[in-house]
Amino acid sequence: MINGFMIFISDPIGWAAQHYEWLMLEANAIICAITALRLLTFRRGKSPHNRLMGWLAWLLTVSAASVTIRVLTGEYFYTDWTEVLINLLLCVAVCRARGNVGHLLRGKHHAG
């Protein structure tokens, strides 16, 4: 472990190049976990329930969480940087909307 750390300290770019696929998988898993957790912690307050938005939120949550679970169990072998970028943008959008799928699809002004 110490030897690997020393290699990372002495040549971080070379280390990252050697571990590129692993880094992409881990980044994707973390990003998807954040997205799923933010969707799970959404509280609608006094807003009326919208069944379609509820189903879409459930689908997004299950899809994002499944990526994390599949990476952790070793079923997910490869991810591309574009997939990580798309998931990162979705994560940022979900976090900015505070987990409200209605804000994502209809905009903050119209969402209930």
N, C-alpha and C positions, 0 to 999 in steps of 0.2 A: 504494500500500500504506500509506504513512504517512497519507494523507488518510483512508482507511478506519479506521485505528487511532484517529485523532483523533475521528472520529465516534463510535466505540465508547466512547472515554474520556468524551466530552462527554455522551453519552446512551446508556448501556448498555441501558436498558429498551427504548428505541425501536429500537436496533440488533437486540436479541433478538426483538422483535416482527416486524421486517422479515425476519429470517432464521430464523423459527420452524421452517419445514419442513426447511430444511437442518440446523438443530441437532438436530431429532428424528431425521433419517436418520443423522447422524453418531453420535449417542448410541446409537442402536439397533445400528449396525455395531460400535461399540466394545464394547458390552455382549455382543453375540453372539460377538465374537472372544474375549473373556475366558472366556465359557462354553465355547466349543469348545476353547480351549487348556487349560483346567482339566480337561476330560474327557479330552483327549489325554495329559495328563501323569499320569493316575491309575496308581498301581502297587498291585496287589492283594496283594503280599507273599506270605505263606504261606497265604492264604485259598484255598479251592477255587474253581475256575473255574465260573461259572454262565453257561451259554450264552445263556439268555434275557436276563439282565442285560447281557451283552456285546453282543447285538444291539440292545438298547434304548439302550445307551451309544453305539454306532455311529450309530444313527438320530438321536439328539440331537446328536451331534457334527456330522454331515453337515448337518443342518437348521440348526444355529446358524451353522456356517461358511458355508453358502450365502447366508445373509442378508448377511454381511459382504462376500463376494465380489460379490454382486449390487449392493450399494450402491457398491462401488469401481468396478465396470464400468459403472455407469449404468443397469442394468436395473431397479433398485428405485427407484421415483419418489416414493412417498408412504408415510408411516407415521403412525399415530395415537398420541397420548400413551398410550392404554390398552395398545397393543401394546408400547410401550417399557416401560411399567410391568410388564407380564407378563414380558417378557424380563429385566428387572432382578430381579424376584423369583425367577425361575428361576436366574439367575446367582448370586444370593446363596445360594440353597439348594444349588446345585452346589458352590460354594466352601466352604460350611460343611460339606458332606459330603466335602470333599477330593476331589471327582470321582467318588465312589462312588455309582453309580446305585442299588445295592441299599439304601444308607442312605436315599436319597430315597424309594424306594417302600415299603420294609418297616420302616424305622426303624433307628437305629443298633444297637439291642440285638440284633435278629434277623439283621442282614445278615452274610453270611459273607465 
